[in-house]
Each structure stands twice: as C-alpha cells, then as structure tokens.
Amino acid sequence: MLLSRLATLSLIASLCLSSSAFAIGGWDPDEDSKTTRSHHASRSVARAIAKLRTRDPGLKRFFQKAYGYAIFPTVGKAGIGLGGAYGEGEVYRKGRYIGDATLTQLTLGFQLGGQSYIEIIFFKNKHYLDEFTKGNFELGAQASAVALKAGVSADVDYSNGVAVFTLPKQGLMYEAVIAGQKFSFEPK
C-alpha cells in the first residue's frame, strides 16, 4: 500500500515537472530579440528589474554598489515530494551585460505545489562574481533568499558574498528553499 502511494506520488511529481518544463521551455516570443540584442537587458529582464524596484525601492543600493548581479526573470518550481526548479537569466558586471545563466534545482522532501518567481543574486565584489562565472556555482545549505516586500532590503546584507532576493509571480508552494540551486554561465 505504501509502495503504491509512493509510486503514485512520484508519477504525479513527474507529470507536474514535465508540464512546468513545457511551460517554461516553450516558445519564447522574446527569443528573437535575445539573439540580436546588444548590451542592454532583454525585455523580460527589464520588466523583472522594474517589478523588483517597484516592490522595494531600497534595492537601489544593491544595484548601485554590487559588483555584479544575475537575474532570472522567471524561475518555475514544482514538486510533490520530489521537486525541481529551472530558470534562464542574464548576468551583469557593473551594470553591463556579460552573459547568460541557467538555474537548476532538484529537491527531495516535504513540498507541495508549484510557483513561478523572479530571482536576483547580487555579488558583493569581483571574487564572488568570478566564482559564479566559472560556470559551476551552487548556493550552499546555508543560503537563503529574502522574499521582497516594501522596505525589507534595508535590513539585508551580503551572506558569503551574495545577497539573494525573490519576488513571487504566481502560484503557491509550501517550501521556498534556494539551497542547492546550481548555476551555469555562458559568456556573451
């Protein structure tokens, strides 16, 4: 009985992850503009930054003082026991676009639901951005993200050289861990 319930839960989780992957990995109307854009942000990144700044104007200090940042305009996350997350983003050094990044995460444990959110990682200095751009960066078990709301960034500082903020877009998930996220980087 327990084995059949676990098999059913695994099947449901697989279906959720498959359907979210199709939704995330589907046709992107901005794709053509990504291949031809110059050093400015794609439309989805520009909209994500505008939403972040509107939600908490205090992020301005991070945009001004951080050595660099990686922004993921849409991270999709789903899970029922077994979960996963995926997002594509852009990386900036001192405000200039330097390449693209991919976020992946596999989680196991109590979790239920699905959501999409914006995630931004600010790098305190050159060392931490260089670690990220080497291509195999991972947020460790101690990593935590700050869910953005007005004024919250005023009390946030860097932890291990990074400051991570998230802003839910849609959905609801009982579990919001960023530990274990892995990133790849592709220079422009």
C-alpha positions as CSV (number, residue, x, y, z in Angstrom):
1,M,0.0,0.0,0.0
2,L,2.7,2.4,1.0
3,L,4.8,1.5,-2.1
4,S,1.8,2.1,-4.4
5,R,1.3,5.6,-2.8
6,L,4.9,6.4,-3.3
7,A,4.7,5.3,-6.9
8,T,1.6,7.4,-7.4
9,L,3.2,10.5,-5.8
10,S,6.3,10.0,-7.9
11,L,4.2,9.8,-11.1
12,I,2.3,13.0,-10.1
13,A,5.5,14.8,-9.4
14,S,6.9,13.7,-12.7
15,L,3.9,15.0,-14.5
16,C,4.0,18.3,-12.7
17,L,7.7,18.8,-13.5
18,S,7.1,17.8,-17.1
19,S,4.2,20.2,-17.6
20,S,6.1,23.0,-15.9
21,A,9.1,22.3,-18.1
22,F,7.0,22.5,-21.2
23,A,5.5,25.8,-20.0
24,I,8.9,27.2,-19.2
25,G,10.8,25.7,-22.1
26,G,8.1,26.6,-24.7
27,W,8.3,29.2,-27.4
28,D,9.6,32.5,-26.1
29,P,8.4,35.5,-28.1
30,D,11.5,37.4,-26.9
31,E,13.8,34.8,-28.2
32,D,14.5,36.6,-31.5
33,S,15.3,39.8,-29.6
34,K,17.7,37.9,-27.4
35,T,19.8,36.8,-30.3
36,T,20.0,40.3,-31.8
37,R,20.2,42.4,-28.6
38,S,23.2,44.5,-27.9
39,H,24.4,45.2,-24.3
40,H,21.0,46.1,-22.9
41,A,18.7,43.9,-20.9
42,S,16.1,41.7,-22.7
43,R,12.5,42.9,-22.2
44,S,11.8,40.2,-19.7
45,V,14.8,41.2,-17.6
46,A,13.9,44.9,-17.8
47,R,10.4,44.1,-16.7
48,A,11.7,42.0,-13.8
49,I,14.0,44.7,-12.6
50,A,11.2,47.3,-12.8
51,K,9.0,45.0,-10.7
52,L,11.8,44.4,-8.1
53,R,12.5,48.1,-7.8
54,T,8.8,48.9,-7.5
55,R,8.3,46.3,-4.8
56,D,11.2,47.6,-2.8
57,P,12.9,50.9,-3.8
58,G,15.6,50.1,-1.3
59,L,17.2,47.7,-3.8
60,K,18.6,50.7,-5.5
61,R,21.7,50.5,-3.1
62,F,22.3,46.9,-4.3
63,F,22.1,47.9,-8.0
64,Q,24.5,50.8,-7.3
65,K,27.1,49.2,-5.1
66,A,27.1,45.5,-6.1
67,Y,30.0,44.4,-8.3
68,G,27.5,42.4,-10.4
69,Y,24.3,40.5,-10.4
70,A,22.5,37.6,-12.0
71,I,18.8,38.0,-12.7
72,F,16.3,35.3,-13.5
73,P,13.0,36.9,-14.7
74,T,11.1,33.6,-14.4
75,V,12.0,30.6,-12.3
76,G,9.5,27.8,-12.4
77,K,9.3,25.5,-9.5
78,A,7.1,22.5,-8.9
79,G,7.0,19.5,-6.6
80,I,5.2,16.8,-4.7
81,G,7.8,15.2,-2.5
82,L,10.3,15.3,-5.4
83,G,10.7,18.8,-6.9
84,G,12.6,20.8,-9.3
85,A,13.2,24.4,-10.4
86,Y,14.5,25.9,-13.7
87,G,15.2,29.4,-14.9
88,E,17.2,31.3,-17.5
89,G,18.7,34.7,-16.9
90,E,21.3,37.3,-17.6
91,V,24.5,38.3,-15.8
92,Y,25.8,41.8,-15.4
93,R,29.1,43.3,-14.2
94,K,28.9,46.9,-13.1
95,G,25.7,47.3,-15.0
96,R,27.0,45.8,-18.3
97,Y,25.6,42.6,-19.7
98,I,28.4,39.9,-19.7
99,G,26.4,36.6,-20.5
100,D,23.6,34.3,-19.8
101,A,23.0,31.9,-16.9
102,T,20.8,28.9,-16.2
103,L,19.4,28.0,-12.8
104,T,18.5,24.4,-11.9
105,Q,17.5,22.8,-8.7
106,L,16.4,19.3,-7.6
107,T,14.8,18.9,-4.2
108,L,13.6,16.0,-2.2
109,G,11.5,16.3,1.0
110,F,8.2,17.8,2.1
111,Q,7.0,20.1,-0.7
112,L,3.7,20.6,-2.5
113,G,2.6,22.9,-5.3
114,G,4.1,25.0,-8.0
115,Q,5.1,28.6,-8.4
116,S,7.0,31.0,-10.6
117,Y,9.1,33.8,-9.2
118,I,11.8,36.4,-10.1
119,E,15.2,35.7,-8.5
120,I,18.2,38.1,-8.4
121,I,21.6,37.4,-6.9
122,F,23.8,40.4,-6.1
123,F,27.6,39.8,-5.9
124,K,29.5,41.8,-3.4
125,N,32.8,42.0,-5.2
126,K,34.8,40.7,-8.2
127,H,35.8,37.5,-6.4
128,Y,32.2,36.3,-5.9
129,L,31.1,37.2,-9.4
130,D,34.2,35.4,-10.8
131,E,33.2,32.3,-8.8
132,F,29.7,32.5,-10.4
133,T,31.0,33.0,-14.0
134,K,33.4,30.0,-13.7
135,G,30.3,28.0,-14.6
136,N,29.6,25.7,-11.7
137,F,28.3,27.9,-8.9
138,E,26.0,26.4,-6.2
139,L,24.1,28.0,-3.4
140,G,25.0,26.0,-0.3
141,A,22.8,24.7,2.5
142,Q,23.2,28.0,4.5
143,A,21.9,30.1,1.6
144,S,18.6,31.9,2.0
145,A,16.6,34.3,-0.1
146,V,14.7,37.3,1.1
147,A,11.1,37.5,-0.2
148,L,10.7,41.1,-1.4
149,K,8.2,43.5,0.1
150,A,8.5,47.2,0.7
151,G,11.4,48.2,2.9
152,V,12.8,44.7,3.5
153,S,16.1,45.3,1.6
154,A,17.1,47.9,4.1
155,D,17.8,45.2,6.7
156,V,19.6,42.8,4.3
157,D,23.3,42.4,3.9
158,Y,25.5,40.0,2.0
159,S,26.0,36.5,3.2
160,N,29.1,34.7,1.9
161,G,29.4,37.4,-0.7
162,V,25.9,37.2,-2.2
163,A,22.5,38.7,-1.4
164,V,19.6,36.8,-2.9
165,F,16.1,38.2,-3.4
166,T,12.9,36.6,-4.8
167,L,9.6,38.0,-5.8
168,P,6.7,35.6,-6.4
169,K,4.9,36.0,-9.7
170,Q,2.2,33.3,-9.4
171,G,1.4,30.0,-7.8
172,L,1.7,28.8,-4.3
173,M,4.2,26.4,-2.9
174,Y,4.7,25.0,0.6
175,E,8.5,25.2,0.5
176,A,10.7,28.0,-0.6
177,V,14.3,26.8,-0.3
178,I,17.0,28.1,-2.6
179,A,19.8,25.9,-1.1
180,G,21.1,23.5,-3.7
181,Q,20.5,25.7,-6.7
182,K,23.1,25.2,-9.3
183,F,24.0,27.7,-12.0
184,S,25.8,27.6,-15.3
185,F,27.2,30.6,-17.1
186,E,27.8,31.3,-20.8
187,P,29.7,34.4,-21.7
188,K,28.3,36.7,-24.4
